[in-house]
Amino acid sequence: MAKDAELKEEKKKKRKSDAAELVADDKKAKKEKRKSLAAADADDKAEFDVPIEAITPIAVPLAGKKLSKKLFKTVKRASKARQLKRGVKEVVKSLRKGEKGLLLLAANITPVDVVSHLPVLAEETKGVEYAWVLSKEELGAASGTKRATSCVLVCATPQKRKDAKAPSAEDIAEWKEPLDECLDEVKKLEAVVQA
């Protein structure tokens, strides 16, 4: 009987060690999977590929890679500060009210008629500069939504919010300075296109 008890103990220990090895292997596999997914996400976030055929013919002035990156960072900051208007309806409403700022349009929108009136509206509104960026997906991601966005307006004047206190000077400077830099670069971009 002693041998049976010893065999049972050995089997128990073996099962426990096998289970511990399986758990350890499972944890290692999960860690590796997380790392590979994180690397894949970083690659996906880095750049959305837009085929040349998808870019609308009216997308002038089109921002280059470096300027686009700067514009997206500005959009992110403005989104955090709630100084952003997303979508055609909201942007048109703001432009008609005379809101000043930077209008960014996605160049891969189909049909083009959805946003074709916005450049004209922006030119009629004083204090609004506009530029086209390649991807609606990147524009949506930068504006803080999971969905693609056809256009955004980064407001130059601080928006008054009913529910919150007035933004401090530091909060305003955080998104206002990059916005001013982007506005200057977009003006230069438009001057090159017109010349």
C-alpha positions, 0 to 999 in steps of 0.5 A: 500500500505504501507503494500505491500512495507513493505512486499517487503522490508522484502522479500528483506532483507530475500533474502539478508540474505539467500544469505549471509548465502549461500555464508558463508556456501559455503566459509566454505565448500570450506575451509574444502575441501581445508584442506582435499585435502591438508591433502590428498596431504601430505599423497600422497607425504609422500610415494608411496607404491610399491608392493614387486613383482614390485621391479626388482631382479637386484635392488642391492644395494637398499636404505632403507627408511631413505637413500632414503629420504636423496637421494630425498632431494639431488635430489631436491636441485640438480634439483633446481641448474640444476645439474641433468640429467634425463632419460636413454638417458641423463644419458647414454650420461653423463656417456659415457662422463665421468661425475662424480656423483651419479646415482639413479635408480628406482627399479619398472621399467618395463621392466627391460631392460630399465635400466639394462645396467646402473649399469655396465656403472656406474661401468666402469665410475670412480667417479660414485656411484649408488643406487636403490630407490623403486619408479620411481614416487618419483624419478620423483617428487624429480627431479622436474617433474610431470612424473615418472623418471626411473633414474637420475644422480646428477652431482658432478662437476658444470655444465656450462650453456650458458645462465646464469652466473657461480654459486657462491660458496654458490650455489655450497655448497648448493647441493654439501655437501649433495651430498658428504654425500649421496655418502659416504652412498651409498659407505658404502651400496655397501660395505655391499652388496659386503661383 
